[in-house]
């Protein structure tokens, strides 16, 4: 069995044991788990939105740079043609 698989099995057993032996009642533990899950979901939503904004911004900057480079190459090509034609 791979070490990664063993790690996740151990993690699962540890979480299950922690929930079963928790000092709070089942209702309180479930509420706490639900609250933690909501906080995690909110965090992932915020981070996902930030990541999306970063990616969109980077793509837009890349597009602008590519257009500027293409325009510059076109201008250089035209200048070269004019020099060759005299």
C-alpha positions in Angstrom: 0.0 0.0 0.0 1.4 3.4 -0.9 2.4 5.9 1.8 -0.1 8.4 0.6 -3.0 6.0 0.8 -1.9 4.9 4.3 -1.7 8.6 5.3 -5.3 9.3 4.2 -6.6 6.1 5.9 -4.9 7.2 9.1 -6.3 10.7 8.7 -9.8 9.3 8.3 -9.5 7.0 11.3 -8.2 9.9 13.4 -11.0 12.2 12.4 -13.6 9.4 13.1 -12.0 8.7 16.5 -12.0 12.4 17.3 -15.6 12.9 16.4 -16.6 9.8 18.4 -14.6 10.8 21.5 -15.4 14.5 21.3 -16.1 16.2 24.6 -19.2 17.9 23.2 -22.5 16.3 22.5 -23.4 15.1 19.0 -25.6 18.0 18.3 -22.9 20.5 19.3 -20.2 18.6 17.4 -22.4 18.5 14.2 -23.1 22.2 14.5 -19.4 22.9 14.9 -18.5 20.7 11.9 -21.2 22.5 9.8 -19.9 25.9 10.9 -16.3 24.9 10.0 -17.5 23.6 6.6 -19.3 26.8 5.9 -16.2 28.8 6.9 -14.1 26.6 4.6 -16.6 27.1 1.8 -16.6 30.8 2.2 -12.8 30.9 2.2 -12.6 28.8 -1.0 -15.2 31.0 -2.6 -13.2 34.2 -1.8 -9.9 32.6 -2.9 -11.5 31.3 -6.1 -12.8 34.8 -6.9 -9.4 36.3 -6.3 -7.7 33.6 -8.4 -10.2 34.2 -11.2 -9.6 37.9 -11.2 -5.8 37.4 -11.2 -6.1 35.0 -14.2 -8.4 37.3 -16.1 -6.1 40.3 -15.5 -3.1 38.3 -16.6 -4.8 37.1 -19.7 -5.9 40.6 -20.6 -2.3 41.9 -20.1 -1.0 39.1 -22.2 -3.5 39.9 -25.0 -2.5 43.5 -25.0 1.2 42.7 -25.1 0.6 40.2 -28.0 -1.4 42.8 -29.9 1.4 45.4 -29.3 4.0 43.0 -30.4 2.1 42.0 -33.5 1.5 45.7 -34.4 5.2 46.4 -33.9 6.2 43.5 -36.1 3.8 44.6 -38.8 5.3 48.1 -38.7 8.8 46.7 -38.9 7.8 44.5 -41.8 6.3 47.4 -43.6 9.4 49.5 -43.0 11.6 46.7 -44.3 9.5 46.4 -47.5 9.7 50.2 -48.1 13.5 50.0 -47.7 13.7 47.1 -50.2 11.4 48.8 -52.7 13.4 52.0 -52.5 
